[in-house]
């Protein structure tokens, strides 16, 4: 009985991946039959994605570091420090994304695309 869970998970995972690939292929074949190029619908590359992820990770790192210093300085108990960590991670991660948006907006305004 205990072997049924891994076997069931493997079979359902395989069926899900196979089903998704099958449906994507069927969609592309239908587009080709109608004379539509399937590659036309693909999005253009996003030049600021590295900046966005980089600033997000820097913000998360700063949030963890500031939360660590805050819990050490104020001698908060371990139960309460979890809230400080999650709060700082959210705030500084969000600030990283806001800075990324601001840099991207400045660049697009300079080029006249915004």
C-alpha positions in Angstrom: 0.0 0.0 0.0 2.8 2.4 0.8 4.2 2.0 -2.8 1.0 3.4 -4.3 1.8 7.0 -3.5 5.1 7.3 -5.4 3.8 5.2 -8.3 0.6 7.4 -8.5 2.7 10.6 -8.4 5.0 9.4 -11.1 2.2 8.3 -13.4 0.1 11.5 -12.9 3.2 13.7 -13.4 4.1 11.9 -16.6 0.5 12.2 -17.8 0.4 15.9 -17.0 3.6 16.6 -18.9 2.5 14.4 -21.9 -0.9 16.1 -22.0 0.6 19.6 -22.0 3.0 18.7 -24.8 0.3 17.0 -26.8 -2.0 20.1 -26.5 0.7 22.5 -27.4 1.6 20.5 -30.5 -2.1 20.2 -31.4 -2.4 24.0 -31.1 0.6 24.6 -33.3 -0.6 22.1 -36.0 -4.0 23.9 -36.0 -2.3 27.2 -36.5 -0.2 25.8 -39.4 -3.4 24.4 -41.1 -5.0 27.9 -41.0 -1.9 29.5 -42.5 -0.7 31.2 -39.3 3.0 31.1 -38.4 3.2 29.8 -34.8 6.3 31.8 -34.0 4.5 35.1 -34.7 2.8 34.9 -31.3 6.0 34.7 -29.3 6.9 37.7 -27.3 9.9 39.8 -27.9 12.9 39.5 -25.6 12.7 41.6 -22.4 15.9 43.6 -22.0 15.3 44.5 -18.3 14.6 41.1 -16.9 18.1 40.6 -15.6 18.0 44.0 -13.9 14.6 43.2 -12.4 15.7 39.9 -10.9 19.0 41.3 -9.8 17.5 44.2 -7.9 14.9 41.8 -6.5 17.6 39.5 -5.1 19.6 42.5 -3.8 16.5 43.7 -2.1 15.8 40.3 -0.6 19.3 40.0 0.7 19.2 43.5 2.2 15.9 42.6 3.9 17.3 39.5 5.4 20.5 41.4 6.6 18.5 44.2 8.1 16.1 41.8 9.8 19.1 39.9 11.3 20.5 43.1 12.7 17.1 44.2 14.0 16.5 41.0 15.8 20.0 41.0 17.3 19.9 44.7 18.4 16.4 44.5 19.9 16.8 41.0 21.3 13.4 39.9 19.9 12.3 36.3 20.7 12.5 33.7 18.0 8.7 33.6 17.6 8.6 37.3 16.9 11.6 37.4 14.7 9.8 35.5 12.0 7.5 38.4 11.5 10.5 40.8 11.3 12.2 38.6 8.7 9.1 38.2 6.5 8.3 42.0 6.8 11.8 43.0 5.8 12.0 40.6 3.0 8.7 41.8 1.6 9.5 45.5 2.0 13.0 45.4 0.5 12.1 43.0 -2.2 9.3 45.4 -3.2 11.7 48.3 -3.1 14.1 46.5 -5.4 11.2 46.0 -7.9 10.2 49.7 -7.6 13.8 50.8 -8.3 13.9 48.4 -11.3 10.7 50.0 -12.6 12.1 53.5 -12.1 15.3 52.7 -13.9 13.4 51.1 -16.8 11.0 54.0 -17.0 13.9 56.5 -17.1 15.6 54.6 -19.9 12.4 54.3 -22.0 11.6 58.0 -21.5 15.1 58.9 -22.7 14.5 56.8 -25.8 11.0 58.3 -26.3 9.1 55.0 -26.0 7.2 55.6 -22.8 
